[in-house]
């Protein structure tokens, strides 16, 4: 990973879409700071497209798409996206599965949940599970004392043994049935909402993130950026972002926004 300062000004000036994770990328110690929120607003005011891409639940996406200065929110690691249609004054959403499929998967996840809680002492169901539609979120350090890496990997292994896709964020292990991720929904979002193919726009998009579940976006976008705390995960080179900010979390995101905005002046 190269320092953010090494991103060429010509690259920064050409970015038209900023995808960003939320937890420990925009937030700092669980809180959304004023500088990070202001950075979102400043990017959008400057004409950049701002799309949050998170493992957080559909219920959060409803709120964020309505209330924050963003164009859309991709939630539950790529299971859905939400946007507010200002012309119609209506929140809208796009989902990968229908209600029947979601219900069947929820029943299957209930069995996996009980196995994990029994087999991995100290973990818990994430506090936001009640507003999830697609995945099972197991808390290993948000509202519980941080678990060791071996316990986190045990959670991953139990999910995968049940046929689930499992991804580790900075606070949760998220597991779901089906083949989708943050990157696949980013492709779909740009195509459906803006008539753009991400493959053709890779040089003009960036992504900010901090953890292993961001790897699909990091590896696909040549100008992806990690906030400094991404270094805690020691991601392999093929899963790491091209650049890293000087500061961690929300302060790092504000640095990225500052870099992009300065290049446009």
Beta strands, then each sheet from edge to edge (+ up, - down):
strand 1: 2-3
strand 2: 17-20
strand 3: 27-28
strand 4: 31-32
strand 5: 49-53
strand 6: 72-75
strand 7: 80-85
strand 8: 90-95
strand 9: 124-125
strand 10: 136-139
strand 11: 165-168
strand 12: 172-176
strand 13: 205-209
strand 14: 225-226
strand 15: 243-244
sheet 1: 1+ 15+ 14+ 13+ 2+ 5+ 6+ 7- 8+
sheet 2: 3+ 4-
sheet 3: 9+ 10- 12+ 11-
end
